[in-house]
Amino acid sequence: MGSLSHCNSPSLGWVVQKFGGTSVGKFPDKDLQIATDIVRASLSQNRVIVVCSARSTGKKAEGTTSRLLAVYGKLRGVGAAMCVDEEQQNELVEQARGLMLDICNDHVFAAEAYIQDPSIRGKLIQTIKDECQELVEYIVAAKRFNLEINSRAKDRVISFGEKLSCRFMTALLQDKGVESEYVDLCDSFHYDATERLDDKFYRTASEAFTRKIAACESRVPVVTGFFGNVPGSLIDGDIGRGYTDLCAALCAVGVKAEELQVWKEVDGIFSADPSKVPTARLLSSITPSEAAELTFYGSEVIHHLTMDQVIRAEPPIPIRIKNVKNPRGNGTIVVPDRILSASHQLTRDSPKPQAEHKKPKRPTAVTIKDHISVINVHSNKRSISHGFFARVFSILDTYSISVDLISTSEVHVSMAIHSSSQQVEAFGKATKELAECGDVSVLNDMAILSLVGAEMKNMVGIAGRMFSTLGEHNVNLEMISQGMYDPHLEQGVY
């Protein structure tokens, strides 16, 4: 281990670096080291805040968060079996204990493999065991004292993933000579559970996070991406599993960071899925509205609430998506138009020769959203009224079903809906009720293809070219929709 000589300099501006779970799990050492090649290397130019998701060494479904969700499933089973079957309760507790042992062993193995300093390694291993034991004791207490098992309990269980990940990252940085400090945001502020997620909540959270960060002084804060006290629930509420991105954004807003960096395992945002389209281009920059549309329609770019926070900040904060396997790459920057106009060099290449400016405009990207079902409802009445549409959408609202795409006429409505496994039962019930409004037909196993671009509304003939290309490849469209505002959208369901 090198001496602890690398730290945040008060004269430099802030950069927030958010790392996903697989980045923390797969790249702490090997040919590339997050601690040295990214975090430590950045300290010469910026003060750094590190935000981490729960570790994962493989598929997302096999990561720490997914395993903790399984632990919560056992905990919920314990609650359901209260006063019914003590033997079943004991079995569920033991199953939860076994899952926690696996999580503990996984993190201890990582500590032994990557932390060189015996003192730092020993403290980390003991901390990992203590954290895991705390959760086991909570599960045992839930059984013994009949604790209520609700969304708050679920949040508490899930929070341990980020705690363990950030403990590991803090030790890793210290082992590489970086002065760092673990920052747990789970109890960083208290907010009325009955309140809503509004500007007041985000402002309160950001200010609380900033106070925690300021307390680190020159040490690099390693911040848990999970933060508690969210109205309703963090994991089951309006935020969901993109909470780590949002946490990083709120930290960036609080310290007025120069940039929010989201580190992934791809070079940035591409014009299409490079695994499916070999000629896909890496985009040097996109607008927030383009990024939001790409995220909604199938490309995992960044959590929508994250963009809302940093783009609306004063001054707005650009988001740069970079590759942990290629730290020197420029990545893709998501930046609002007002920054583009003021600092064009931030996001675009050098000015092109005059001849190149005459090239025809083209869409920014194309994306596909799979697992789509199309519901067609044709009114069974000769004369139509607003009541038909009101009834249709009221039924969907009753079953909390969101519509991705819609096309209407006076007596007909077609809706494209993402059919997740969790919504199968609700989807079936809604379809039966919709039959009261008219003739209903359902098309399953469809997909939404979207053409996205901020300047597309000025591209004459772009829709015709899109449909001609699909026709040449024998792709039949079941539904067509067109956006009215930037980023302009041309969409087809096939």
Buried (B, 14 or more C-beta within 10 A) or exposed (E): BEEBEBBBEEEBEBBBBBBBBBBBBBBBBEEBBBBBBBBBBBBEEBBBBBBBBBBBBEEEEEBBBBBBBBBBBBBBBBBEBBEEEEEEBEBBBEBBBEBBEBBBEBBBEBBEEBBEBEEBBEBBBEBBBEBBEEBBEBBBEBBEEEBEBEBBBBBBBBBBBBBBBBBBBBBBBBBBBBBBBBBBBBEBBEBEEEEEBEEEBBBBBBBBBBEBBEEBEEBBBBBBBBBBBBBBBBBBBEBEBBBBBBBBBBBBBBBEBBBBBBBBEBBBBBBBBBEEEEEBBBBBBBBBBBBBBBBBBBBEBBBBBBBBBBBBBEEBBBBBBBBBBBBEEBBBBBBBEEBBEEEEEBBBEEEEEEEEEEEEEBBBBBBBBEBBBBBBBBBEEEEBEEEBBEBBBEBBEEBEBEBBBBBEEEBBBBBBBBBEEEBEEBBEBBBEBBEEBBEBEBBEEBBBBBBBBBBBBEBEEBBEBBBEEBEEEEEEBBBBBBBEEBBBBBBBBB
